[in-house]
């Protein structure tokens, strides 16, 4: 099996984890009011998710931009 194809799922999982981690830090530091977040499950763990689509998209796009670097 090609090593490049093995890195792709791992890289995507790492990016998802970073997205959840950054959202959690933003929630825990109180950057936005707590009612701007909702409880969700990620890998069977309760985490916070931004309710506002623009905030959610901003965090997602910032972390997704790291994907090519993580794959290397």
SULNOR-V673956 format. One record per run of one state. SS is the DSSP state (hx for helix, st for strand, lp for the rest). FROM is the first residue (numbers start at 1). TO is the last residue. If there is no record, write none. Layout:
BEGIN
ss-><SS,SS>
from-><FROM,FROM>
to-><TO,TO>
END
This chain:
BEGIN
ss-><lp,hx,lp,hx,st,lp,st,lp,hx,lp,hx,lp>
from-><1,3,29,34,37,43,45,51,53,65,67,72>
to-><2,28,33,36,42,44,50,52,64,66,71,72>
END
